[in-house]
C-alpha cells in the first residue's frame, strides 16, 4: 500500500535541502576566495564578480580599489545607452568598467586615470572584451587635461572615498575626490554640457540638482536610481542632452 508523505514534512525537507545547498555553495566560494588570495576587504565584491564583469573568468584584472570602485556591468551598459553615439570622455576610468561598455557600442572613448597600473589593467580588460581599438587610454590628471579635450559626452565617476562612504548618512559633494563635486562638474562643463555622473546611493540629491544651476541657462537634469539584483547600488545624474533620453540609443 502506497504511503503519502505529508505536505508539511515535504516543505520542511525542501527548506532543509535549500539550506544545505546554500552552505555548500558558500563553502566552495570560501575555498576559491582563499585559493585566489582575495583580501577580506574585497571578499564581498569578489562574490559579486560576475555582476562587475560578466567575462571575469576570461582574464579580467582588478586591484583592491578596483573591486569596490568599478561600476557594475549592468549599470555601465545603461550609462552607455544614454550617451549617444559620439566621443565620450571617461574622466576617472579606473579598471575600465564604463569605458568598455561605451566602446562596445562603437563610441570613441578617451579613458583617463592618474594611476598607470589602473590604466594598464583597463587596457587589459578592454582586450578581454575585444574593444581596445575603440579606446584611447591616457595616464594623466583629468583636471589638467580637461582644457585640451573635446567630446560629445563626459562621464564622471570620481572616487567616493572607498567603502566607508556607506557610513555617511548624507553623502555631500565635497566628499568626492580629488576635488569637490561642484568643481569637478564645472571642469567637465568646459568640455561639454552633456554630463553623466555616477554617485553614491546616499548622495545629497538636492546638491546634485544644484549642479544644473552652474550653467547659464540652467541645464536639464534627470536623476536615476540604479539597482542590481534588487539592491540599490548608486545614483546616476544626467545633465544637458544626456537627460530624459535625448541622446539615448534606440
Buried (B, 14 or more C-beta within 10 A) or exposed (E): EEEEEEEEEEEEEEEEEEEEEEEEEEEEEEEEBEEEEBEEEBBEBBBBBEBBBBBBEEEBBBBEBBBBBBBBBBBBBBBBBBBBEEBBBBBBBBBBBBBBBBBBBEBBBBBBBBBEBBBBBBBBBBBBBEBBEBBEBBEEEBBEBBEEBEBBBBBBBBBBBEBEBEEBEEBBBEBBEEBBBBBBBBBBBEBBBBBBBBBBBBBBEEBBEBBBEBBEEEBBBBBBEBEBEEEEBBBBBBBBBBBEEBBBEE
